[in-house]
Amino acid sequence: MTTPVTVRARGLLPSLSPAEQRVARVIIDEAATASRLTITDLAERAGSSETTVIRFCRALGFAGYSQLRLTLATEAGRAPSAEEPVGSDISASDDLAEVVKKIAFADARAVEETASQIDIAVLEQVVGLVAGARRVDIYGVGASAFVATDFQQKLHRIGRVAYAWSDTHVALTSAALLDERDVAFGISHTGTTSDTIDAFAEAGRHGARTVALTNFPKSPITRVADLVLTTAARETTFRSGAMASRLAQLTVIDCVFVGVAQRTYQETRTALDATYEAVRGRRIGTDRSRA
């Protein structure tokens, strides 16, 4: 497992019991310190029990606490030199310089940590499905709707038939017309947005292959997905559903898009040249005449 322990712990938080969440919080907030704690010390620090710590370890895929502790120590030894801003959550007392520093840190780490935990085997399957699809329906509401629209525009630009839907009624009616030749892409940071999940599930019932993009690998949307891609964004005060999560989602979307473009290289080059030529004259200072 190459995904950092803290990233895995954040992704599993909603699916853990309250006692396990307290253990996870210690690991997430004090990873370097936690690597030096005995199982008894960690349990006391989290206000839980040693049995709960073991359950948490197994939820992360470790055989036991010693394996978790060794991994934390190894990761602490190769941690990036850039220090996390003290108290990385934004507080009411932070001045603007500190706010800028914390936002930049959260956004940069969202991209880095998302890239570090992408399952390449799953990504390959998703690229293959999208490249071979008759049509791609993309569902997302709220902040995820912007990402869905970006994905639709990218695919459309290279000649792929794609539609982004943020209205629930339109999404459901579109999903009902899909079949096994199509792909449905559901984007939800929390993985709990019923509007997206309902359209996504409807598409699956009609035979479409379903791909979920979420920050939480055990969230409800993953239960109705054939394939799951995950992000690793941190949410902070004033930032729920904000830029860090969108940047993480866009990172994954770009990986899918470039993978599809590679597999359909000649079609992609032809389509990009044609679409560039179509808008070239709309830029001020550009010669509008055609050769």
C-alpha positions, 0 to 999 in steps of 0.5 A, a space after each residue: 500500500 503506497 497511499 500515506 496512512 493519514 490520507 487513508 485515515 481521512 478517507 475512511 473517517 465517515 465509515 468508522 465508529 466514533 471510537 475509531 474516529 478518535 483514534 484516526 484523529 490522533 493519527 491524522 493530526 499527530 502522525 509523527 508523534 503517534 509513530 512513537 506511541 505504544 498501543 496503550 498510549 495511543 488508546 489513552 490519547 484517543 480516549 478509546 481502547 486497545 481493541 479499538 486501535 486494533 480494529 482501526 488498524 485492520 480497517 486501514 489494511 494493517 495486520 496489527 498495530 506494530 505494522 501501522 506504527 512502523 509505516 507511520 515512522 517510515 512516512 515521517 522519515 520521508 515527509 516533505 520539507 515544507 512544513 504544515 502551517 501551525 493549526 492548518 484549520 483557518 480560524 477567525 483570528 488568522 490574518 490574511 497572510 496566514 489565510 493565504 498560506 493555509 489555503 495554498 498549503 491545503 490546495 497543494 497537498 490536495 493535488 499531491 496526496 490525490 496523485 499519490 493514492 490514485 489506483 493506476 489499475 482502476 484508472 486504466 480500466 476507467 480510461 478504457 471504458 470512456 475511450 470505448 463508450 458510445 456516450 458518457 453521462 456525467 452527474 454532479 451537483 453543487 461544487 462537483 457540477 463545475 468539475 462535471 462540466 469541465 470533464 464534459 467540455 474536455 471530452 467534447 473537445 476531442 470528439 467524444 459524446 458527453 453530457 454533464 447534468 446537474 439538474 436531478 430530473 434531467 439527469 434521471 431521464 438521461 440515465 434512463 436512456 443509457 445502455 451497456 454501450 455507455 458510461 455513467 460518471 458520478 462525481 461527489 466529494 462526500 459520496 452522499 449526495 442523493 441527487 448524484 447517487 440516484 441518477 448514477 444508480 438509474 444509469 447502472 440499472 439500464 446497463 451502463 458501466 458506472 464510475 464514481 469519483 469521491 473523497 471517501 472510498 466507503 461512501 454510499 455512491 461507491 455501493 452502486 459503482 462498478 469502479 471507484 476513483 478517489 481524491 484526498 482533499 482536506 476540508 477546513 473551516 469556511 472551505 467545505 466543498 471548496 477549492 481543495 476538493 475541486 482541485 483534487 477532482 480536476 486532477 483525477 479528471 485530467 488523468 482520465 482525459 489524457 489517458 483517453 486522448 492517448 488511446 485515441 491519439 489520431 482522432 484526438 489530434 484531428 479534433 483538437 486542430 479543428 476545434 482550435 481553428 474554429 475559435 482561433 479568430 475569436 482572440 483579439 490580435 489574432 489574424 481572422 483570415 484562413 490560409 
